[in-house]
Amino acid sequence: MTTPIAPASRIAVITGASSGIGAATARHLAAAGYRVVLTARRKDRIEALAEEITTAGGKATAYPLDVTDRAAVDEFATAFKTIGVLVNNAGGALGLDPVESGDPEDWRRMYETNVLGTLHLTQALLPKLEASGDGTVVVVSSTAGHGTYEGGAGYAAAKHGAHVLAETLRLEIVGRPVRVIEIAPGLVKTDEFALTRFAGDEARAAKVYDGVPAPLTADDVADTITWAVTRPSHVNVDLLILRPRAQASNTKLHREV
Ligand code: 8X3
């Protein structure tokens, strides 16, 4: 069966679209025919990306948004009658500290962005997704949502939360015209993920990928998200775990050093 081309009127909202997986997903979904709405806190970044996509012949608009701000999310949702796709990508890791000494403030912020951010957007846009008659919610979780590793508890707890949100929502809305797709990437080398985790420490961030022959790229994940979203609407990719070949588990990573 061929991949259905999304009608130009289909809207895809992407959170965390200012960089990494979110920005790549915006480019890929626009190339697949979606009218993409880019959201993130950094207005300059999403405006530049919207301009880039438009110049390349796609349809894109930028809407500055903090997913943890519920009132702002509700206001954002009023801009739409229907949307086809919501990609909950905003989130990330803060720190790699043991449970014994982890900063509760980091844990709180990770829960707020990765879980409550996804909850806010999903609650606000679910009626619009349903109104489209064929909606898709994507939750970009992580392999950390399906297992843990030393130092990863705060992030793994938040990503387990995102996973549970996706799984529960799928149970609760079965029979309604909205799919819930969870994409769980492992080691992805992006400009900012590790840098954010280590509060801007470039040397420490670079070590995450040291000697790993080919970590996943943001494009690899965006390609997978786009593939899942563009399956015929009765096909629901519940959960897809995606790792580089060099990573056999959360704690088994091949390095050539
Ligand atoms: C990113 C994967 O291994 O850094 O979500 O937790 S990991």
Residues whose N, C-alpha, C, O or C-beta is under 5 A from the ligand:
A	BS01	8X3	S141 S142 T143 A144 P185 G186 L187
